[in-house]
Amino acid sequence: MHKWIRPLGRRARSTLAAGLAAALGTGLLAGCAGRTGPARPDNRITVWSQENLPPQMAATRKIVDRFEKRTGIHVKVVGVDEKQLPQLIMSAAAAGTLPDVIGGVPLGQVWQMYTNGLLNTKAAGRIVDGLGRSTFDANALGLTSDKSRDLAVPSDAWLQLLVYRKDLLAKAGLPVPHTYGQLDHDAKALKTRGRDGISVATDPGDPFTQQSFEDIALAGGCQLVNGAGQVTLDSPACRNSFALYDRLGRTYGEPGTQTVDSTRATYFAGKSGMVLWSTFLLDELAGLRNDALPSCPQCKHDKGFLARNSGVTTALSAGPGHKSAQFGEIASWAVTKTAETGASEKFVRYMLDQGYTSWFGMSPEGQIPVRHGTAAAPDKYLKAWRASTIGVDTRERLDQAYPKALLDQLVAAVGHMQRWGFKQGQGALVGATNGQLPVPKAISAMTGGQTSPAQAARQAQDEVSALQKSLQ
């Protein structure tokens, strides 16, 4: 869920893996022509950036200008649209013209490129070691590694949040939702005439729907695959998760297909008691973007009303005695297999050191730094992040817009973030599901009343299993 595209933007960063199963099928590139090893050193590198809106490209160019003056290395920055990236990678790999570095790469795509032999993992390892492995969030390193092999260099993260109306919960005497049971109970109680209990995505064609469901599913112990790599979407835990999501989307939510935009708009209008969204909501919630201002009745005269009266749950659990789970996305710097290694490594190190605060400062509400600091100043970048300004039309320091407790909560949540499939070695399958979207399609049919939760779980199981076989 991110911002380089309006209104969806980086909030659906895992869409960057969409279509990779088709575009970069396993083994497809093994016989490709063109350059297959590192480029000869000439102090010139090409960097693809998925922060491709004009303001972000301008900010990136300023960072790069400083790097060029410091090192003498020439950097060609190319803005790449997320929807075009899979095909561009396929074409570039086939022609032997891959860029040296790609910035902002989500987990699914990191693993998909790794599966197809397109990454210089040794370079990634040297960069992490050079910057100091202990300066990174350990969970971020784990998610971007295949056992002891670093696949890419993690940079920043966003988190999926359950945002709720504190004032409405207090008025109704309802608990803050931290478990399946509390979420179910609160959504049902908040559903009244003229107001939905909760807003969740049900769009069959949007990875945002899968991200939202995965957040709920992880909390309930529902996994995409088991330790042996077998698809488990029809397990009891997953059927339970589908059943809960069905109630949230169909019984307690707005009728019809709900999108990343409609869910936000409904909550901002005061017509929903809760919404499942990402940390990229935070600047908008604070009234700092004119094209996405809160529009609730009280907000007309007090644009800070909704932010003051909203609470955040970062992690849910199935119930008492069960571990909480947090969904999110990590964006990384990837060095390709054909990169000019020395110059590329210097560039990525710079972007995670001297240029780091400017990079995550472009949208700090959704770019939580996963490199916390340096050996000499362990909290250097976290402190800089808290002091960064958020907003588009109005700017405000993050630590002034939101309380310290919430920012602490977000940082801690990155360290506990979980994702389907990666630790089971099924990163390529995750990328493929983000392209084919079997889970959102099953959810849409379910919340549209066409199938039951049990049937939706079976449908997702069958389609993901078939997808997995196609990758073998």
NUFILO-861289 format. One line per 5 residues: number of its first residue (from 1); their letters; for each residue x, y, z of N, C-alpha, C. Coordinates in steps of 0.05 Angstrom, whole numbers. Example, Ala and Ser with C-alpha at 12.3 -4.5 7.8 and 13.67 -1.06 7.14 Angstrom:
// residues 2
1> as> 264,-114,156,246,-90,156,264,-66,156  257,-45,142,273,-21,143,258,1,157
This chain:
// residues 472
1> mhkwi> 16,-23,0,0,0,0,17,25,0  23,34,-22,42,56,-22,33,78,-41  49,99,-42,39,123,-54,50,131,-81  64,115,-95,75,126,-119,53,128,-140  30,115,-136,7,117,-153,-16,127,-137
6> rplgr> -30,147,-147,-54,157,-133,-78,147,-148  -99,138,-133,-100,138,-104,-89,113,-91  -85,92,-107,-76,67,-94,-47,69,-85  -29,75,-103,-1,79,-96,12,55,-83  32,61,-67,49,40,-56,34,23,-35
11> rarst> 9,28,-30,-5,13,-11,-10,-16,-21  -4,-21,-46,-6,-48,-56,20,-57,-68  41,-53,-53,68,-58,-64,71,-86,-74  57,-105,-61,61,-132,-71,49,-137,-98  34,-117,-109,25,-120,-137,48,-120,-156
16> laagl> 71,-112,-147,95,-112,-164,102,-140,-172  93,-159,-157,98,-187,-164,77,-198,-182  55,-182,-187,33,-191,-203,42,-198,-231  34,-221,-240,41,-230,-267,68,-242,-269  84,-242,-248,111,-253,-251,111,-283,-257
21> aaalg> 90,-297,-247,89,-325,-253,87,-330,-283  71,-313,-296,69,-315,-325,92,-303,-340  101,-280,-329,123,-266,-343,150,-279,-339  154,-290,-315,180,-301,-309,177,-330,-298  164,-347,-314,160,-374,-305,186,-387,-298
26> tglla> 184,-406,-279,208,-419,-269,223,-432,-293  249,-425,-294,266,-436,-315,264,-422,-342  246,-403,-344,241,-389,-370,266,-375,-380  282,-364,-360,305,-347,-368,331,-363,-370  329,-388,-365,354,-404,-364,369,-403,-390
31> gcagr> 355,-402,-412,369,-403,-438,369,-376,-452  363,-354,-437,362,-328,-449,389,-319,-460  387,-304,-482,411,-292,-493,419,-268,-478  443,-256,-485,451,-231,-473,469,-236,-449  477,-214,-437,496,-214,-415,485,-230,-391
36> tgpar> 501,-247,-379,491,-264,-357,508,-259,-332  530,-245,-334,547,-241,-310,550,-211,-305  565,-204,-284,569,-176,-277,581,-160,-300  573,-134,-302,582,-117,-323,611,-108,-317  625,-100,-338,652,-90,-335,650,-62,-322
41> pdnri> 668,-56,-303,667,-31,-289,671,-7,-307  652,12,-307,655,37,-321,644,61,-305  638,55,-280,627,76,-262,601,89,-272  585,73,-286,559,81,-295,539,59,-289  518,66,-275,497,46,-268,470,56,-275
46> tvwsq> 452,38,-280,423,44,-284,407,34,-260  390,51,-249,374,45,-226,345,48,-233  329,27,-231,300,30,-234,288,36,-207  271,57,-206,258,64,-182,228,63,-185  215,50,-166,186,48,-167,173,72,-152
51> enlpp> 189,90,-143,179,116,-133,178,134,-157  158,131,-174,160,143,-201,142,167,-205  129,178,-185,114,202,-188,134,226,-190  127,247,-204,145,270,-207,158,280,-181  142,284,-159,155,294,-135,175,274,-123
56> qmaat> 169,249,-125,187,228,-115,212,225,-132  208,227,-159,231,226,-177,250,249,-172  238,273,-167,254,297,-161,270,293,-135  256,282,-115,270,277,-89,292,257,-92  287,236,-108,307,215,-112,331,227,-127
61> rkivd> 325,244,-147,347,256,-163,365,273,-145  354,286,-125,371,302,-107,389,284,-91  379,261,-82,395,242,-67,418,232,-85  410,224,-110,429,213,-129,450,234,-136  442,259,-139,462,281,-146,484,282,-124
66> rfekr> 475,280,-99,495,281,-78,514,256,-79  502,233,-86,518,209,-88,538,212,-111  530,222,-134,547,225,-157,571,244,-150  565,266,-137,586,285,-130,606,273,-110  596,255,-93,612,243,-73,630,221,-84
71> tgihv> 620,206,-104,634,182,-113,645,184,-142  634,202,-158,642,203,-186,628,182,-203  610,166,-191,595,146,-206,570,159,-218  565,154,-244,542,165,-257,518,146,-254  496,157,-246,472,141,-241,449,150,-259
76> kvvgv> 439,132,-276,415,138,-292,391,127,-277  373,144,-268,350,136,-253,326,134,-272  312,112,-272,289,107,-290,265,101,-272  245,118,-274,220,112,-260,204,90,-274  196,70,-258,182,47,-270,155,44,-257
81> dekql> 135,41,-274,108,37,-264,104,8,-254  92,5,-231,90,-21,-219,76,-41,-236  56,-33,-251,41,-52,-268,58,-62,-291  77,-46,-300,93,-53,-323,118,-68,-315  126,-67,-290,151,-78,-282,156,-107,-288
86> pqlim> 136,-125,-283,141,-154,-289,149,-158,-318  135,-146,-337,141,-149,-365,168,-136,-372  174,-114,-360,199,-100,-365,223,-118,-356  220,-130,-333,241,-148,-323,245,-172,-342  223,-183,-351,225,-206,-369,239,-198,-395
91> saaaa> 231,-175,-406,243,-166,-431,272,-159,-427  279,-145,-405,306,-137,-400,324,-162,-395  313,-181,-380,329,-205,-375,335,-221,-401  315,-223,-418,318,-237,-443,338,-223,-461  338,-196,-460,356,-181,-477,384,-176,-465
96> gtlpd> 387,-184,-440,412,-180,-426,416,-151,-419  394,-136,-414,396,-108,-408,382,-101,-381  384,-119,-362,373,-113,-335,387,-88,-323  372,-73,-307,385,-51,-294,405,-62,-273  422,-45,-263,441,-53,-243,427,-57,-216
101> viggv> 409,-39,-210,396,-39,-184,366,-32,-188  349,-45,-171,321,-38,-170,313,-30,-142  300,-8,-138,293,1,-112,264,-3,-106  257,-8,-80,230,-12,-72,218,-38,-79  234,-59,-81,224,-85,-90,210,-100,-67
106> plgqv> 185,-108,-70,170,-123,-49,180,-152,-46  172,-164,-24,181,-191,-18,175,-211,-40  151,-211,-50,143,-230,-71,161,-228,-95  167,-204,-103,183,-201,-127,213,-207,-122  222,-201,-98,250,-209,-91,253,-239,-94
111> wqmyt> 234,-254,-83,236,-283,-85,232,-293,-113  214,-280,-128,210,-289,-155,235,-285,-172  248,-262,-169,273,-257,-183,295,-276,-174  296,-282,-149,316,-301,-138,311,-328,-150  286,-337,-151,280,-363,-163,289,-366,-191
116> nglln> 288,-343,-206,295,-343,-234,324,-335,-239  340,-334,-217,369,-329,-220,376,-301,-229  360,-281,-222,364,-254,-231,377,-236,-211  384,-246,-188,396,-230,-167,425,-236,-161  440,-216,-154,468,-220,-144,466,-221,-114
121> tkaag> 462,-244,-104,458,-247,-75,483,-243,-59  506,-248,-71,532,-243,-57,535,-213,-53  527,-197,-72,529,-168,-68,511,-159,-46  487,-170,-44,468,-163,-23,481,-170,4  493,-193,6,506,-201,31,528,-183,39
126> rivdg> 544,-175,20,567,-157,26,557,-130,35  535,-120,24,524,-94,32,514,-96,60  498,-116,67,488,-119,94,511,-121,114  531,-138,108,553,-141,126,569,-114,129  572,-100,107,586,-75,108,572,-54,124
131> lgrst> 546,-53,122,531,-33,138,528,-42,167  531,-68,172,528,-78,199,502,-93,202  504,-120,202,480,-136,203,463,-130,228  476,-124,250,461,-118,274,446,-92,273  451,-75,253,437,-49,251,410,-52,238
136> fdana> 405,-76,226,379,-81,213,360,-95,231  334,-92,226,314,-108,240,318,-137,232  320,-154,252,326,-182,246,304,-196,230  279,-189,235,257,-201,221,258,-193,191  265,-168,186,267,-159,158,289,-175,143
141> lglts> 311,-179,157,333,-195,144,324,-224,140  309,-235,159,299,-262,156,280,-266,132  263,-246,128,243,-248,107,256,-244,79  279,-231,78,292,-226,53,316,-244,49  316,-266,63,338,-285,62,328,-313,56
146> dksrd> 344,-329,43,339,-357,40,359,-371,58  351,-378,82,369,-388,102,391,-368,108  416,-374,102,437,-355,108,444,-337,84  429,-339,63,435,-324,38,417,-299,37  429,-275,37,414,-250,33,407,-248,4
151> lavps> 381,-244,-1,372,-242,-29,372,-213,-39  366,-194,-21,366,-166,-27,371,-151,0  372,-125,-2,378,-109,22,353,-95,31  340,-103,54,315,-91,62,318,-62,69  299,-46,62,301,-17,66,279,-6,85
156> dawlq> 254,-11,79,233,0,94,208,-17,93  189,-12,110,165,-29,112,140,-12,116  118,-24,108,92,-14,116,76,-37,129  56,-30,145,41,-49,160,11,-47,154  -2,-69,157,-32,-69,155,-43,-64,183
161> llvyr> -62,-46,184,-73,-37,210,-103,-42,211  -113,-47,235,-142,-46,241,-146,-19,255  -159,-1,241,-164,26,252,-194,27,261  -198,36,285,-225,35,296,-232,62,309  -258,67,312,-268,91,325,-268,88,355
166> kdlla> -249,100,369,-248,98,398,-273,109,411  -283,131,401,-307,144,413,-331,126,411  -335,112,388,-358,95,385,-356,70,402  -331,59,404,-328,36,422,-333,43,451  -323,66,459,-327,75,487,-357,79,493
171> kaglp> -371,92,474,-399,98,478,-416,72,480  -408,52,465,-422,26,465,-412,7,486  -390,15,501,-379,-3,521,-366,-28,509  -353,-25,485,-342,-47,471,-311,-48,476  -300,-72,476,-271,-75,480,-255,-67,455
176> vphty> -231,-58,459,-213,-54,436,-208,-81,423  -211,-83,396,-209,-109,383,-180,-118,381  -174,-140,395,-148,-152,393,-150,-182,385  -174,-193,385,-178,-221,379,-200,-224,358  -202,-248,347,-223,-254,328,-251,-249,341
181> gqldh> -254,-259,365,-280,-255,379,-287,-226,384  -268,-210,393,-273,-182,397,-278,-167,372  -263,-174,350,-268,-161,325,-296,-167,314  -303,-192,315,-329,-201,306,-352,-187,322  -348,-187,349,-368,-175,367,-371,-145,362
186> dakal> -348,-131,360,-348,-102,356,-361,-94,329  -353,-109,308,-364,-103,281,-394,-106,281  -403,-127,294,-432,-132,295,-447,-110,310  -435,-102,333,-447,-82,350,-447,-54,337  -426,-48,322,-424,-22,309,-441,-19,284
191> ktrgr> -451,-41,274,-468,-41,250,-496,-30,258  -502,-6,249,-528,6,254,-539,18,229  -563,30,231,-574,43,207,-557,67,199  -547,67,176,-530,89,166,-501,85,172  -493,64,185,-464,60,190,-457,30,189
196> dgisv> -436,24,175,-426,-4,174,-409,-10,199  -407,-35,205,-391,-43,228,-361,-41,221  -354,-47,196,-326,-47,188,-325,-46,157  -303,-36,147,-298,-35,118,-274,-52,112  -278,-73,95,-255,-90,86,-258,-94,56
201> atdpg> -235,-98,43,-234,-101,14,-246,-128,5  -261,-127,-17,-272,-151,-29,-268,-152,-59  -252,-134,-70,-248,-131,-99,-232,-156,-109  -243,-171,-128,-229,-195,-137,-204,-190,-153  -202,-165,-164,-179,-159,-181,-157,-143,-168
206> dpftq> -157,-141,-141,-138,-124,-128,-123,-139,-107  -96,-139,-108,-80,-152,-87,-86,-141,-59  -96,-117,-57,-104,-105,-31,-123,-124,-16  -141,-137,-32,-159,-156,-19,-144,-180,-7  -124,-190,-21,-108,-212,-11,-92,-203,14
211> qsfed> -81,-178,13,-66,-168,36,-84,-166,60  -108,-157,56,-127,-154,78,-135,-181,90  -140,-200,72,-147,-226,82,-124,-240,95  -100,-237,84,-76,-250,96,-72,-239,124  -77,-214,128,-74,-202,155,-93,-217,175
216> ialag> -118,-221,167,-137,-235,184,-129,-264,186  -121,-276,164,-115,-305,164,-91,-312,182  -70,-296,180,-46,-300,197,-54,-300,227  -71,-282,234,-80,-280,262,-94,-306,271  -107,-319,252,-122,-343,259,-106,-369,255
221> gcqlv> -80,-366,249,-64,-390,245,-67,-402,217  -80,-388,199,-83,-398,172,-59,-391,155  -46,-412,143,-22,-408,127,-28,-417,98  -14,-405,80,-17,-412,52,-7,-441,47  16,-447,60,27,-474,57,37,-483,84
226> ngagq> 42,-509,86,54,-520,111,84,-523,108  97,-534,127,126,-536,126,136,-553,103  119,-571,93,127,-588,71,121,-575,44  110,-550,45,104,-536,20,77,-543,9  60,-558,23,33,-565,13,14,-543,19
231> vtlds> -3,-536,0,-23,-515,3,-43,-523,24  -49,-504,43,-66,-511,66,-90,-491,69  -100,-480,47,-121,-460,49,-148,-473,56  -150,-499,55,-175,-513,62,-172,-525,90  -153,-516,106,-150,-526,133,-171,-515,151
236> pacrn> -176,-526,174,-196,-515,193,-190,-486,200  -165,-479,204,-158,-452,211,-165,-433,188  -160,-441,164,-166,-424,141,-196,-422,136  -211,-443,140,-240,-442,137,-252,-423,158  -241,-423,181,-250,-405,202,-244,-376,194
241> sfaly> -220,-371,182,-213,-344,173,-231,-335,151  -237,-352,132,-256,-345,110,-283,-338,122  -292,-353,142,-318,-348,154,-319,-321,168  -298,-314,182,-297,-288,195,-296,-266,174  -280,-269,154,-278,-248,133,-305,-245,119
246> drlgr> -319,-266,116,-346,-265,103,-365,-248,120  -364,-252,146,-381,-235,163,-373,-206,163  -347,-201,163,-337,-174,162,-344,-160,136  -341,-174,114,-346,-162,88,-375,-161,79  -390,-182,86,-418,-184,76,-438,-176,97
251> tygep> -435,-186,121,-455,-181,142,-452,-154,155  -428,-146,161,-423,-121,176,-414,-99,158  -408,-104,133,-397,-84,115,-416,-74,95  -406,-56,78,-422,-44,56,-427,-65,34  -452,-66,24,-457,-85,2,-441,-78,-23
256> gtqtv> -436,-98,-39,-422,-93,-65,-392,-96,-62  -379,-94,-84,-350,-96,-84,-337,-72,-71  -320,-78,-51,-306,-57,-36,-276,-56,-44  -266,-32,-50,-239,-29,-60,-222,-15,-39  -196,-11,-47,-178,4,-30,-188,32,-26
261> dstra> -201,44,-45,-210,71,-43,-237,73,-28  -255,54,-34,-282,56,-22,-281,50,8  -263,32,16,-261,26,45,-251,50,60  -231,64,49,-221,88,62,-242,110,63  -256,114,40,-276,135,38,-299,131,58
266> tyfag> -307,106,61,-329,100,79,-321,106,108  -297,99,116,-288,105,143,-284,135,147  -273,148,127,-269,177,129,-295,193,131  -316,181,119,-342,195,119,-357,190,145  -345,174,163,-359,168,188,-380,147,185
271> ksgmv> -380,133,163,-401,113,157,-392,85,163  -369,82,176,-359,56,184,-345,58,211  -349,38,228,-337,39,254,-308,30,255  -299,15,234,-272,5,233,-264,3,203  -239,2,198,-229,-3,171,-202,-18,173
276> lwstf> -198,-36,154,-173,-51,152,-157,-38,129  -135,-24,136,-120,-9,117,-90,-11,125  -74,6,112,-45,5,118,-36,30,132  -10,31,139,1,55,152,0,79,134  -3,75,108,-5,97,90,-31,114,94
281> lldel> -48,103,111,-72,118,118,-66,141,137  -44,141,150,-39,159,173,-38,188,165  -25,195,143,-24,223,135,-52,233,127  -67,216,113,-93,223,104,-113,225,128  -110,207,147,-127,208,171,-122,233,187
286> aglrn> -98,244,186,-91,268,200,-100,293,185  -112,290,162,-122,313,147,-100,328,133  -79,314,124,-57,328,111,-56,324,81  -77,313,70,-79,310,41,-106,320,32  -106,341,15,-131,353,7,-149,335,-10
291> dalps> -137,316,-25,-152,299,-42,-163,274,-28  -157,272,-2,-167,249,14,-172,258,43  -187,280,46,-192,290,73,-215,275,86  -213,271,113,-236,259,127,-260,277,123  -284,265,118,-308,280,111,-331,274,129
296> cpqck> -325,263,153,-347,258,172,-360,284,181  -384,284,191,-398,308,199,-381,326,217  -368,314,237,-352,329,256,-326,340,243  -318,326,221,-292,333,208,-294,359,192  -318,368,186,-322,392,169,-311,417,184
301> hdkgf> -314,417,210,-304,440,225,-279,433,242  -271,408,241,-248,399,257,-235,376,242  -215,383,225,-203,362,209,-187,342,224  -181,348,250,-166,329,266,-184,311,283  -211,314,279,-229,298,296,-226,268,292
306> larns> -224,259,267,-223,230,263,-197,218,273  -175,233,269,-149,223,279,-149,220,309  -160,240,323,-161,239,353,-179,217,363  -199,211,348,-219,191,357,-215,164,344  -192,159,331,-186,133,320,-164,120,335
311> gvtta> -167,94,339,-147,77,352,-136,57,332  -114,45,338,-101,26,320,-94,0,333  -101,-22,321,-92,-48,329,-73,-58,307  -48,-64,315,-29,-73,295,-30,-103,291  -37,-118,312,-36,-147,310,-60,-160,323
316> lsagp> -73,-178,310,-95,-193,320,-87,-222,327  -104,-235,342,-99,-264,348,-126,-278,346  -124,-305,345,-148,-321,343,-164,-319,369  -150,-314,391,-164,-313,417,-144,-315,440  -154,-314,464,-136,-316,488,-118,-341,486
321> ghksa> -93,-338,492,-75,-360,491,-62,-365,464  -71,-350,444,-60,-353,417,-41,-329,411  -20,-334,396,-2,-312,389,-14,-293,369  -8,-268,372,-17,-247,354,0,-248,328  -11,-238,306,3,-238,281,0,-211,267
326> qfgei> 20,-203,253,20,-177,240,28,-180,211  12,-170,193,18,-170,164,31,-144,156  50,-145,138,62,-121,127,79,-128,103  91,-107,91,108,-111,68,135,-97,72  155,-110,62,182,-99,63,192,-92,35
331> aswav> 201,-68,31,213,-60,6,243,-61,8  256,-71,-13,285,-76,-12,298,-64,-37  325,-62,-34,342,-55,-57,353,-81,-67  349,-86,-93,359,-110,-106,381,-104,-125  403,-119,-123,425,-117,-143,422,-140,-162
336> tktae> 421,-134,-188,415,-156,-207,441,-171,-214  437,-194,-227,459,-212,-233,479,-199,-253  469,-180,-269,487,-168,-289,497,-140,-281  494,-133,-256,501,-107,-247,531,-102,-247  539,-77,-250,567,-70,-245,570,-70,-215
341> tgase> 582,-90,-205,580,-97,-176,590,-75,-158  615,-66,-162,626,-46,-144,610,-21,-142  603,-9,-165,587,16,-165,559,12,-153  547,-11,-159,520,-17,-149,521,-20,-118  541,-34,-108,543,-37,-79,547,-10,-65
346> kfvry> 564,7,-77,568,33,-65,542,49,-65  526,47,-86,501,62,-88,481,52,-67  477,26,-65,458,16,-45,467,22,-17  492,20,-11,502,28,16,496,57,21  500,74,2,494,103,5,464,107,11
351> mldqg> 447,93,-4,418,96,0,408,86,27  424,70,40,417,60,67,435,73,88  449,94,81,466,108,100,463,138,96  481,151,81,479,180,78,453,189,65  442,174,47,417,182,34,392,170,46
356> ytswf> 395,155,68,372,140,79,349,157,89  356,178,105,334,194,116,318,208,95  331,216,73,317,229,51,300,209,36  309,184,34,293,164,20,268,157,36  270,149,61,245,142,75,229,167,83
361> gmspe> 242,190,82,228,215,88,208,223,66  208,210,43,189,216,22,161,210,31  157,189,46,131,181,56,134,164,81  143,176,103,151,161,127,128,145,140  103,153,136,81,138,147,80,110,136
366> gqipv> 91,106,112,91,80,99,118,70,92  139,83,102,166,74,98,180,74,125  173,55,141,185,52,168,212,40,164  234,53,172,261,43,166,266,17,180  277,-3,166,284,-28,178,313,-29,184
371> rhgta> 328,-9,177,355,-5,188,352,16,209  356,8,234,350,26,256,370,48,261  395,42,254,416,62,259,443,51,250  464,61,263,491,52,257,503,39,282  526,28,279,539,16,303,544,37,324
376> aapdk> 552,61,315,557,83,334,532,96,345  511,96,329,486,109,338,463,90,330  457,70,347,438,48,341,410,57,334  401,80,344,374,90,339,373,114,320  395,119,306,397,143,290,374,146,270
381> ylkaw> 368,125,255,348,127,234,319,126,245  315,112,267,289,112,279,282,139,290  302,153,302,298,180,311,292,199,288  306,195,267,302,212,243,274,207,231  266,182,232,239,175,222,217,188,238
386> rasti> 219,188,264,199,200,281,197,230,276  220,242,269,220,271,265,214,279,236  210,259,218,203,264,190,175,277,188  171,292,167,145,304,162,128,287,144  102,285,150,83,270,133,63,290,122
391> gvdtr> 49,281,101,29,297,89,37,305,61  17,316,46,21,324,19,17,354,16  -8,363,21,-14,392,19,-7,407,45  -9,393,67,0,403,93,20,384,104  42,395,116,63,378,127,64,381,157
396> erldq> 68,358,170,70,358,199,89,336,208  104,341,228,122,320,239,106,296,247  117,272,241,103,247,248,98,246,278  119,253,294,116,251,323,99,273,335  90,292,319,71,312,329,43,305,320
401> aypka> 41,291,298,15,282,288,4,258,304  22,241,314,14,217,328,30,213,353  19,201,373,33,197,399,56,177,397  74,181,415,98,164,417,90,134,419  69,129,435,61,101,439,54,87,413
406> lldql> 40,101,395,33,90,369,58,85,352  76,104,351,100,101,335,117,78,346  119,75,372,133,52,384,120,26,376  93,26,375,78,3,367,84,-5,338  86,14,321,92,9,293,120,-3,289
411> vaavg> 139,9,302,167,-1,300,168,-30,310  155,-35,333,156,-62,344,142,-82,326  120,-73,313,105,-91,296,121,-101,272  139,-84,262,156,-93,239,173,-117,248  182,-117,272,198,-139,282,183,-165,286
416> hmqrw> 156,-163,285,139,-187,289,123,-194,264  128,-179,242,113,-183,218,116,-211,207  94,-222,198,94,-248,186,83,-247,157  90,-267,142,79,-268,114,75,-297,107  56,-301,89,52,-328,78,75,-337,61
421> gfkqg> 83,-362,65,99,-376,45,129,-372,44  139,-349,53,168,-343,49,186,-361,65  179,-364,91,196,-381,108,193,-410,102  173,-417,86,169,-445,78,182,-449,50  196,-429,40,210,-432,15,192,-430,-9
426> qgalv> 168,-417,-6,149,-416,-28,145,-387,-37  167,-372,-38,165,-344,-47,156,-342,-76  163,-360,-93,154,-359,-121,124,-363,-122  113,-380,-106,84,-385,-105,70,-360,-96  81,-346,-75,69,-322,-66,68,-301,-88
431> gatng> 90,-298,-103,89,-279,-125,69,-287,-146  66,-312,-151,46,-321,-170,17,-316,-161  12,-320,-135,-15,-315,-126,-22,-285,-127  -2,-268,-124,-7,-240,-127,-12,-232,-156  -4,-249,-174,-10,-244,-202,-37,-255,-210
436> qlpvp> -43,-280,-203,-68,-293,-211,-91,-286,-192  -85,-279,-168,-106,-271,-148,-128,-291,-143  -121,-316,-138,-142,-336,-132,-156,-331,-106  -142,-321,-86,-155,-316,-60,-175,-292,-62  -168,-269,-73,-188,-248,-76,-212,-257,-93
441> kaisa> -208,-273,-113,-231,-283,-129,-249,-300,-112  -238,-317,-95,-254,-333,-77,-269,-316,-57  -255,-296,-46,-267,-278,-27,-290,-262,-39  -286,-252,-64,-308,-237,-77,-333,-254,-81  -329,-279,-90,-351,-297,-94,-365,-302,-67
446> mtggq> -350,-306,-46,-361,-311,-20,-377,-287,-9  -364,-264,-8,-378,-241,3,-400,-231,-15  -400,-239,-40,-422,-233,-58,-445,-252,-56  -443,-272,-38,-464,-291,-33,-466,-314,-53  -445,-317,-70,-446,-338,-90,-436,-365,-79
451> tspaq> -419,-363,-59,-408,-388,-47,-408,-385,-16  -405,-407,-3,-402,-407,26,-372,-403,33  -366,-397,59,-338,-395,67,-323,-421,62  -336,-444,67,-323,-470,63,-317,-474,33  -336,-466,16,-332,-469,-13,-310,-450,-22
456> aarqa> -309,-426,-10,-288,-407,-18,-260,-417,-11  -258,-429,13,-233,-441,21,-224,-463,2  -243,-480,-6,-237,-502,-25,-230,-491,-52  -244,-470,-61,-237,-458,-87,-209,-447,-87  -202,-432,-65,-175,-421,-63,-154,-443,-62
461> qdevs> -160,-464,-47,-142,-487,-44,-136,-499,-72  -157,-504,-87,-154,-517,-113,-139,-500,-132  -145,-474,-133,-132,-456,-152,-103,-451,-145  -97,-448,-120,-69,-444,-112,-53,-470,-116  -65,-493,-111,-51,-518,-116,-45,-522,-145
466> alqks> -63,-514,-162,-58,-516,-191,-36,-497,-200  -36,-473,-188,-16,-453,-194,12,-464,-185  12,-477,-162,37,-487,-152,48,-509,-171  31,-526,-181,40,-547,-200,51,-535,-226  39,-512,-234,48,-499,-259,76,-488,-256
471> lq> 85,-483,-232,111,-471,-227,133,-493,-224  125,-518,-222,144,-539,-218,157,-548,-244
